[in-house]
């Protein structure tokens, strides 16, 4: 990203290394005025907005003449915005991903960011793998909990003093762990493919779709592993005091993000394989 006129926006927003900056990609509107912009809109899914001092918000600038609106971003102080506390999800409650609301909020030119024309496909892959990383972490956190429990938990089979003494339990643990390990390898391979691209380079559509398919597979592997781990742990894993249920719920919510819409990804890959369409959904 390149700042409109200076580095003042970054200097203000990131002066405190422990500061929180939230963001939302939902576009608002912007009107040019001398020296800056007046922005208005509802910016949803602004994770961390209750703690953040600054918000980086997507806006649409009026196009030149009859031209289309131009995307841009603006750093606004959250104190100039209001919060609509509309995040009522079963999981990810701690993210506080509420909606920010602004009406004619003044943003000086120094705090406007002109977004470069990065290919949406490459950007979307980077966003998707970045969103998956903490979800994978939740699955691995669940694995750590269950590994610790198996060595202590009495087995329902009297032939085995603990669950760790049960060949069946050990087998199920190994299968769940392998699914999480396989998902990690997929995730890192996707990230490496994105990192290997040169500035301005765009991966071909079929390769982008294949990477998307790999990511969907990783999501499914982790989701299946979490179910296996809950089965091993037993119903106490769903007690509200047990972090295992939190990992399970957070993964269930986070993996339903639009970036992981499996039927769209699979449809895209299918039509690309058949040569029917070069840019099926726009999600690639």
TIDREN-388123 format. One record per residue: x, y, z of N, C-alpha, C, O in turn; residue in one letter. Coordinates in steps of 0.05 Angstrom, whole numbers, plus 5000, padded with zeros to 4 digits. Example, Ala and Ser with C-alpha at 12.3 -4.5 7.8 and 13.67 -1.06 7.14 Angstrom:
% residues 2
526448865156524649105156526449345156528549345169a/525749555142527349795143525850015157526850235161s/
% end
This chain:
% residues 284
501749765000500050005000501850255000503950255012x/500950454986502350704986500550924998498250944991x/501651075016500151285029499851525010501551584994x/497551655012496851874994498952084993499952144971x/499652205016501552435014503952405033505952535028x/503752245054505952225073505751965088503851805085x/507651925106507651695124506251755150506451605169x/504851985152503652065177501651865187501451825212x/500151745169498051555178499251325193498351245214x/501351195180502650975194503951055220503850915239x/505151295219506551385243504551425266505151345289x/502151525260500151565281499051295290498751245314x/498351125271496950875278498850675292497950525309x/501350675285503150475295505350585313507450455317x/504850825324506850945342507250775367509450735376x/505050665377505050485400505150195390503250105377x/507450065395507749785385505649595397505149385385x/504449675419502449505432499649605425497649495435x/499449805407496849915400495349715382496449535370x/492749765381490949595365489849755342488749975347x/490049655318488749775294486849565283487649345276x/484349645281482349465269481949535239482949745230x/480549375225480049435197477549295187476549115200x/476549385165474249265152474449315122474949535113x/473849105107473949125078471249195066471049235042x/469149215083466549295072466749585064467449755080x/466049645039466549925029464550125039462150075039x/465550345048463950575053464150775030465250715010x/463051015034463151215014464951445023465451485046x/466051585003467851805009467252034990466651994966x/467352275000467052524985469552684988470452735010x/470652764965473052934966472453214975470453334966x/474053324993473953605000476753705001478653545003x/477153965001479854075002481353975027480454015049x/483553835022485153745044484453475055485853365073x/482353345044481753085055479152965044478153035023x/477952785060475552645053473552655075474152685099x/470952635067468852585086467852305081466852245059x/468152125100467351845096464951775112464551875135x/463251605101460851505115460551215108461351115087x/459151065126458550785120458250615145458550715168x/457750365140457650155160459849955153459749825133x/461849925171464049745166463849515185464549525208x/462849285174462349055191464848875194466848915180x/464748695213466848495218469548635225471648555217x/469348855240471649005248472848885274472348995295x/474248675271475348535295477148715311478848855301x/476648705337478348865356477449155358478949315370x/475149235346474449515345473949635373474149875376x/473249475392472749575419475249665433475149825452x/477549565424480149625437481849815419483749935429x/481149825394482849975375482650275378480450375383x/484850415374484850705372484350805344483251015339x/485250635324485050715296483650485281483750255289x/482350565259481050375241481850425213481750655204x/482750225198483350245170480850155155480149915156x/479550335141476950285129477050315099478350485088x/475650125086475450135057473250335049471150345061x/473850485028471950685018472050684987473950584975x/469950784975469850824946469951124940468151274948x/471951204926472151484917470751524891470751344874x/469351744887468051794861470051784839472351894841x/469351664816471151644794471351914779469752094783x/473351934762473752174746471752174724471551984708x/470252394721468252414700466152194703464852174724x/465752034682463851814682465151554690463951344687x/467651564700469051324707467951184732466451314747x/468650934735467650784758468850884784471051004784x/467650824807468750894833471550764837472050554826x/473250904851475950804855476250714885475550854903x/477350464889477750374916479950524930481950584918x/479650564955481650694972481250605000479350465006x/483050695018482750635046483450875062484951055053x/482450895086482851135103483351045132482050865142x/485251175145485651135173483951345188484351585186x/482051235204480251415220480551335249481051105256x/480251535266480251475295477651345303475451445295x/477751135319475351005327473651185345471151145347x/474851375358473251555374471351725358469351845368x/471851745332470051895314467951715302466251805286x/467951465309466051265299464351155322465151195345x/462251035316460650895336460650595330461150515307x/460150435351460250145348457450035351456050085371x/456549885331454049735332454849455341455849305325x/454249385366455149125377453248905367451448815381x/453748825342452048635329453448365324452448205308x/455648315338457048055335456047865356456847875379x/454247685348452947505367453347215358451447055356x/455847145352456446885341456846675364457546745386x/456446425357456946205376459846175383460646075404x/461546255364464446245368465746505361464446685351x/468346525366469846765360468847015374469147235365x/467446965397466347195412468547385421468047635423x/470947285427473047455437474147645417475547835424x/473547605391474647785371473148055371474148255361x/470748065382469248315383468848435355469248675352x/468148265336468048355308465448505302463748415286x/465048725315462648885312462749065287464749055272x/460649215283460449405260461149685269460049785289x/462849815254463550095258461750265241461250195217x/460750485251458950665237460150945237461051055257x/460251065213461151345211459351505193458151405174x/459151765199457451945183459052205179459352365198x/459952245155461552485148463952525167464452735177x/465452305171467852315187470152435171470652355148x/471452635182473552775168476152615169476952525191x/477352565146479952435144481752605127481252645103x/483952705138485752875122487152705100487352465103x/488052845080489452705058491852535068492452325056x/493152625089495452485100494652205110496352035114x/492052165116491151915127489451755107487951575114x/489751825081488451675060490551495047492851575042x/489851245041491551055028490550995001488150924998x/492151024981491450954953492350664949494750604948x/490450494945491050204943492150144915491050234895x/494350004914495449924887493549724874492049594888x/493749704848491949524833493249244833494249144814x/493049114857494048844860491848654849489548704853x/492748454834490748264823489148144846490248044866x/486448154843484748054865485247764870484947674893x/485947614850486347324854488547274874488147124893x/490847394869493147344887492547444915493147314935x/491347684917490647794943488747614958489047574982x/486747504944484847324957486147074968485346984990x/487946964953489346724963490846794989490846645008x/492247014988493847095012491947145036492647065058x/489647275031487747325052486747055063486547015087x/486046875045484846615054486846455071486046345091x/489346435062491246275078491846415104492346285124x/491846685104492146825129489946785149490346765173x/487446765138485146705155485246415166484346365188x/486346235150486345955159488445905181488045735198x/490646055181492846005200491845995229492545795243x/490346185239489446165267487445935271487245825293x/485945865250484145635252485645375256484945205272x/487845355240489545125244490645115272490844905285x/491445355282492345375310490345275330491145145350x/487745325325485745235343485544925343485344795364x/485744805319485744515317488144395331487844195345x/490444525328492844415342492644455372493544285388x/491344675381490944715409489144495421489544405443x/487044415406485344205414486843935417486443785435x/488743895398490343645399492043645424492243435437x/493243875431494943885455493243815480494243675498x/490843915481489043855504488543565507488743445528x/487843435484487043155485489442975490489142775505x/491743045480494142885486494642885516495342675527x/494343115529494743135558492642975573493242845593x/490142975563488042835577488242535575487642395594x/489142435552489142145548490941995568490341775576x/493042135577494842005596493641995624494641845641x/491542145629490442165656487642045658486841955679x/486142045636483341975637482941665639484241515624x/481241585657480641305659479141205634477241345625x/479840975624478540875601475840745608475640625629x/473840785591471240645597471540345594469740195603x/473640245582474139965580475839875604478139965606x/474839715622476339635646478939495640480639475657x/479239395615481739255608484139455606486439375606x/483539715604485539915601485440125623483340255626x/487440145640487340335662486840625653485340765666x/488040715631487640985621487040965591487540755578x/486041185580485641195551488141155536488141035514x/490441245547492941215533493740915531495440845514x/492640745548493240465546491540325525491940085520x/489640455514487740345494488940365466489440585457x/489340135453490340145425488440305407489240455389x/485840275411483840415395484040715399483940865379x/484340805424484641095429487141205417487141425406x/489341045419491841145408491641165377492741355365x/490240975365489940985336488341225328489041365309x/486141285342484441515336485941775340485641965324x/487641785361489342025365491242065342491642285332x/492541845334494441865312493141965286494242125272x/490741865280489341945256488642245257489042395238x/487642335280487042625283489442795281489443005267x/491642715293494142865292495142875263496143085254x/494942655249495942655221494242835203495342965186x/491642855208490043045193490943325198491143485179x/491543395223492443665229495243725217495743935207x/496943525218499643545206499443585175500843755164x/497643435163497243455134496143735126497043855107x/494343835142493244095138495444315140495444505125x/497244275159499444465162501244465137501944675127x/501844225126503444215102502144355079503344495063x/499544315076498044445055498244755059498744895040x/497744845083497745125089500445255082500545465070x/502545125091505245235086505945235056507345415047x/505045025042505645015013504145244999505245364980x/501645295007500145524994501545785000501945944982x/502345825025503746075032506346105017507046325008x/507845885013510345894998509845964969511346114957x/507645854957506945924929506346214926507046344907x/504946334946504246614945506846784948507246974934x/508546704968511046854972512946844949514447024945x/512746634933514646604911513946774887515546804868x/511546884886510847054864512347324865512947424886x/512947424842514347674839512347914839510047874832x/513248154846511448384845510148414817511548414797x/507548434817506148454792505448194779503948184759x/506647974789506047714777503447604786502647634810x/501947474769499347354775499447064768500046994745x/498846884787498746604781496446544761494446684762x/496846354744494746284725492246184741492546084763x/489946224729487446164742487245874753486345824775x/488245684736488045404744489745344769488945194786x/492045474770493845444794492545564818492645454840x/491345804815490045924838487745744848487345714872x/486245634829484045454837485145204851483845114870x/487345104842488544864855489344924883488944764901x/490545164887491345244914488845274932488945204955x/486745384920484245404935483145134943482245094966x/483344944925482444674931484044554954482944414972x/486644604954488444504975487544625002487544495023x/486844885002486045015027483344905037483044865061x/481544855019478944735027479544455039478244385059x/481344305027482044045038483144065066482543905084x/484844275071486044315097483844385118483944295141x/481944545110479744615127478244365135477644325159x/477644195116476143945122477743755139476543625157x/480343745135482043565152481943655181481743495199x/482243915185482144015213479443985225479243915249x/477344035210474644005221474143715229473043655250x/474943525212474643245219476343165243475443015260x/478743275245480443215268479243315294479343175314x/478043545293476743655317474443475327474143425351x/472943365308470743185316471942925328470942825348x/474142825316475442585327476442645356476242475373x/477542875360478742945386476542975407476942895430x/474243095399472043105418471042835425470342785448x/470842655406470042385411471942245431470942105449x/474442295428476442175447476142295475476242145494x/475842555476475742685502473242615517473342585541x/471042595503468442545516466942805521467943025515x/464542775533462743005535463743225553462843455550x/465643175571466643385588468243595571468743815580x/468943515547470243705529468443935521469444135511x/465843895524463844105517463044265541461244445539x/464244225564463744385588464644675582466744715570x/463144865591463845145584466545235595467645425586x/467545095615470145165627472445035612474745095617x/471844855593473944705579474644855553472944905536x/477244925550477945065525477544905500477545015478x/477244645502476844475478474344555463474344575439x/472144605478469744685464469944965452468645025431x/471645135463472145395451473545365424472845495405x/475645205424477045155399475145045378475145125355x/473444855386471544725368469544935357469044935333x/468445105374466545305365467845515348466745595328x/470245605356471645815340472245705313471945855293x/473145455311473645345285471145325268471145375244x/468945235281466445205267465445465255464445465232x/465845685269464945945259467046055238466246135216x/469546055245471546165228471846025201472346145181x/471345765201471645615176469245645157469245535135x/467245795167464945855149465246135136463446235125x/467646245139468246505125467846465095468246255084x/467046685082466546665053469046575038468746455016x/471346625048473746525034473946225033475546115017x/472446085050472545795050469945665040469345445047x/468545815022466045705011466745474992467445524968x/466545235001467545004986466244964960467544904940x/463544994958462244934933462945124911463045054888x/463545374918464445574898467245504888467745504864x/469045434907471745364899471745114881473145114861x/470244914889470144674873468944714845469844604825x/466844884844465644954818467645094800467945044777x/469145294812471145434797473245244785473945264762x/474245064802476344874792475244694770476644644751x/472744604773471544434753471344574726472044454705x/470344814725469944954700472645024687472945034663x/474645084704477345144693478544894681479844904660x/478244664694479244414683478044354656479344234639x/475544424653474144374627474444594607473544564584x/475744814615476145034597473545194591473345324570x/471645174609469045314604469145614609467945774595x/470745684630470845964639473546014650474645854665x/474746254644477346314654477346454681479346454695x/475146574689474946714715472146664726470546854726x/471646424736468846354742467446534763465546664756x/468346544788466846674809468046944817466647104829x/470546994810471847234820473147194847474447384857x/472746964860473946914886476846824884478246834904x/477646734861480346614859482446824863484846764862x/
% end
